[in-house]
Amino acid sequence: MRFLHAADLHIDSPLRGLDVRDGAPADRLRGATRLAFVALIDLAIQRQVNLVILAGDLYDGDWVDFRTGLFVHAQLARLAPNGISAFVVRGNHDAESLISRQLPRQAHVHVFSSRVAQTQVIDALRVAVHGRSFPDRAVTEDLVPGYPAPIAGCFNIGVLHTSLTGSPDHGTYAPTRLDRLVATGYDYLALGHIHARQVVRESAPRIVFPGNLQGRHALETGPKGCEIVTVEDGHLTQTEFVALDVVRWHGLTIACQPLADTEALVRQFHAALDGCVSGGPDGPQRLHAVRVRLEGESALHHLESRQPGTLEAALHAALRQRDGPEVWIERVLLHLRSPLDRTAAADRPDAVGEVVRLVDALAGDAAALRQWALAALDASPALPADLGDARPDRLTAEDWRTLLADAEAMVLAHLGGAA
């Protein structure tokens, strides 16, 4: 017996702000969750699995119209002629109360009740699947105590959408503890909700978050996909992670200390890309979305201060000369500092010295820096939606110091004191 475990597909998840970014492949990004789901169904058929288990958040929320539901319905229908059953729990994004539109149920697709945990036994496979859906988005109680006892003589799979003991990147929903999962007596716990793949426990029972099927933004980096599990004579014998993402997100950090010009930056950029963007059989078809971070004390900061946008433009131009898998630069973050004899500059009696003395004072006092910056921003308009991660209330002390260094470099460049 073989089954496929996936979670957090977030079909038709909206990606805001892409249209305002020059060159953004908006259509491909918006269609990525659908294409990854098609790849999932293809894989289930090709690998001749017996069960497909979807551990919550199949949808990102209520459908805007029936097209989202019809797409999922059509893909799940492809499983039936191949003798594959699907078992689904609803999570916090597609809880029963959130999805207002419905389509006819399919006999081979079982959606677990949101009122009580249920067990589905497939006698021919000697497997029992236990699960419970979310009735509402905000499920704060531990659902595990209500799960049924394991069925003797069967391989028992528990399906649960949960934050487990908590995650800084995800809301707390249906929290539970590892010892409670182990105490169920199940053989495999198919979890959902955490978007980074995590093997919580290797065996007895095996407990896995497969991660989401398709990364949706620059913080969901690396391969995304599903688990394929093989069971023989009631025992788990093999597990495999299969990457199915059609857009892969990467975070790329380039140390710029030794780089003197844009040519050196471009060479370093290509070398960094070679380390994270591989080809392979599926490489050319997969879009690689990259967020680049340039950091360190470098002469490049002088150049950027005099001509803002120079470094990002150089990186975009470099992609036009590159063969292999398709790469799109989502954003370039600058965490650079200009080489400067701060002691000598601070002793100057002119405006350069005044700027350096103010910056040094602010950089040494995180609270004062934040207060000073917020006062300066008080009259500024609200940020666009796609710049939500730059909101003042989300900035760390390091972020404020980086912004301060950028502002200093720009002012000094205009004053002629950056060199």
C-alpha positions, 0 to 999 in steps of 0.5 A, spaced: 500 500 500 502 506 498 499 513 500 501 520 498 501 526 504 500 533 502 498 539 505 497 547 505 495 547 497 492 554 498 489 553 491 488 560 488 492 564 493 492 571 492 499 574 491 498 582 491 503 587 489 506 583 483 503 588 477 506 594 480 513 590 480 517 591 473 517 585 469 514 581 475 511 574 471 504 575 475 500 570 471 505 565 472 506 566 480 498 567 480 497 560 477 503 556 481 498 553 486 494 550 480 500 547 476 503 544 483 496 541 484 496 538 477 503 535 478 500 532 485 495 529 481 499 527 476 504 524 481 499 520 484 497 517 478 504 515 475 506 512 482 500 508 483 498 510 490 492 508 493 490 514 497 491 521 497 491 525 504 490 532 504 491 535 511 488 542 511 488 548 507 486 545 500 483 552 499 486 559 501 479 561 503 472 562 500 472 562 493 471 568 489 467 564 484 465 557 482 472 556 478 476 555 484 472 549 486 471 546 479 478 546 478 479 542 484 473 538 483 476 536 476 483 534 478 480 530 484 476 526 479 482 524 475 483 519 481 477 515 481 479 511 474 485 510 477 482 507 483 485 512 488 481 515 494 482 522 497 481 523 504 481 531 506 481 535 512 479 542 512 484 547 516 483 554 518 483 557 511 478 552 508 474 551 515 467 549 514 464 555 516 468 559 511 467 556 504 460 558 502 459 555 495 459 547 494 459 542 489 456 535 488 461 530 493 465 525 489 464 518 492 472 517 492 473 523 496 472 523 503 472 530 507 472 529 514 466 531 519 468 538 523 463 536 528 467 529 531 473 525 529 471 520 524 475 513 522 474 511 515 477 503 514 479 500 507 478 493 508 482 491 502 488 495 504 488 494 511 488 501 513 484 506 517 484 513 516 482 518 522 481 525 521 477 531 523 476 538 520 475 545 522 468 547 523 471 555 524 477 558 522 479 559 530 480 552 533 483 553 539 482 547 543 486 540 542 483 536 537 487 530 539 483 527 545 477 526 541 480 522 535 478 514 535 482 509 538 487 505 532 483 499 529 487 493 530 490 489 524 490 496 520 495 501 518 493 507 522 493 514 519 491 520 523 490 526 519 490 533 523 491 540 521 495 543 527 500 548 529 503 543 534 506 546 540 507 553 536 510 556 530 513 564 530 511 564 522 504 561 523 498 562 527 496 557 533 490 553 531 488 546 534 495 546 538 497 539 541 503 536 544 508 530 541 506 526 547 499 526 545 500 524 538 504 518 540 499 516 545 494 515 539 497 509 537 497 511 530 502 509 525 503 515 521 500 522 523 499 526 517 499 533 519 498 540 516 499 548 517 506 549 518 509 551 511 516 548 512 517 541 511 518 538 518 519 531 520 517 531 527 518 524 529 522 519 525 518 512 527 513 509 531 509 513 529 512 517 524 509 524 524 510 529 518 509 536 516 510 536 509 510 543 508 506 547 503 505 544 496 507 551 493 511 557 496 507 563 495 512 568 497 519 570 498 519 567 505 517 560 503 524 558 500 526 552 498 523 545 495 516 544 496 512 538 495 509 532 498 510 525 502 510 518 498 509 513 504 510 505 502 507 500 507 508 493 507 505 488 511 502 493 516 509 496 517 512 503 514 518 501 509 519 507 505 518 514 505 520 519 500 519 527 499 517 529 492 518 536 490 512 539 486 513 546 486 513 550 479 516 556 482 521 556 487 523 561 492 530 563 494 534 568 499 540 570 496 545 573 500 552 576 497 557 579 501 560 585 498 566 587 502 571 585 497 567 588 491 569 594 488 564 595 482 558 592 478 562 587 474 565 584 480 558 584 483 555 581 477 560 575 477 559 574 485 551 574 483 552 569 478 556 564 482 551 565 488 545 563 483 549 557 480 549 554 488 542 555 489 539 554 482 540 548 478 538 545 472 536 537 471 530 534 467 525 539 470 530 545 471 528 549 465 520 549 466 521 551 473 521 559 475 526 561 480 524 567 484 530 570 488 530 575 493 537 578 493 540 581 499 547 585 498 550 586 505 557 589 508 562 595 508 563 596 500 565 601 495 558 599 492 555 603 497 558 610 494 556 608 487 548 606 489 548 613 494 550 617 488 545 613 483 540 610 486 538 603 483 544 602 480 546 595 483 539 592 482 539 594 475 546 591 474 543 584 477 537 585 472 541 586 466 546 580 468 540 575 468 539 577 460 546 574 459 544 567 463 542 561 460 539 555 464 533 555 468 529 561 468 530 566 474 526 572 476 529 577 481 523 579 486 527 584 490 534 587 492 535 589 499 541 593 500 544 592 507 550 596 505 555 601 509 560 606 506 567 605 507 569 611 512 574 614 517 568 615 522 573 618 527 576 623 522 569 625 519 566 626 526 571 631 527 570 635 521 567 642 523 562 642 517 555 639 515 559 632 514 561 632 521 554 634 523 551 628 519 556 623 522 556 625 529 548 625 529 548 618 526 553 615 531 549 617 536 542 614 533 546 608 531 548 607 539 541 608 542 536 603 538 530 606 542 532 613 540 533 611 533 526 608 532 523 615 536 527 619 531 525 615 525 518 615 527 517 622 528 520 623 521 515 619 518 509 621 522 507 625 516 508 620 511 502 616 507 501 609 508 505 604 505 502 600 499 500 593 500 506 590 497 511 593 502 507 591 508 514 588 510 517 595 511 511 597 516 515 601 521 512 596 527 515 590 523 522 593 523 527 590 527 533 594 531 538 592 525 533 594 520 533 601 523 540 601 523 540 599 516 536 605 513 540 610 517 546 607 514 543 608 507 540 615 509 547 617 511 550 615 505 546 618 501 546 625 504 554 624 504 554 623 497 550 629 496 555 633 501 561 630 497 563 627 504 562 620 502 569 618 499 
